[in-house]
Amino acid sequence: MSQIPNSVLNQYLGCTDCMGSTLVSDALDIAFKSWPQQMWIAYRCPTCDTVNHIALKSNSITQGYLDGAPGPCHIPTRTIDIPKLTVASKSDGIGIKTLNLSWNIPATP
């Protein structure tokens, strides 16, 4: 029996506050800002409205939270491998593609 590969359509993120689950594709749909230099995005939990953060790189996403001391950093809590996920830093945000889906998350002003 073959295993179904991880994708944005079958992996979930947990909220850092209420531990509610959000499908990765849904989190990308509701992401409202990005930091292209660091490859980070933010989305609000649909259950409790807490802002959650994801670090992106090709083929994986990492849940975590931001810390500002001594400089901005993303503290990882969980990494999910997502084969065929591509991410690109752009001047106006972050572009994400996988399967036949794509997202453009706007940069923080």
C-alpha positions, 0 to 999 in steps of 0.5 A: 500500500502506497502512502499519500504524499504530504501536500497543502491539501492534507496537512494541518497547522496548529494554532499557537494559542487555542491549538485549533487546526487549520489546513495548510492551504487554508492558512495560505488563503488567509495569510495577510502579510509576509516578510520576503527577506526572511521568508515568513508569513502570518495568518490569523487562526480562524477559531480564535483570531490569534496571529500565527507565523510560518517560515517557508522554504522549498519543499517545507514549511515550519510553524513557530513564532516570532521573537524580536531579541536580539534581532528578528527570528522565527522560533520553530515548533514543527516542520512539515515536508511538502514535496513540490512546494516552491517559494519565491521572495519578491519585492512586493511579497512572497510567491508560493506554488504547489500542485496547481495552486498559487498564492502571493502574500503581500509584504509588510509595509 
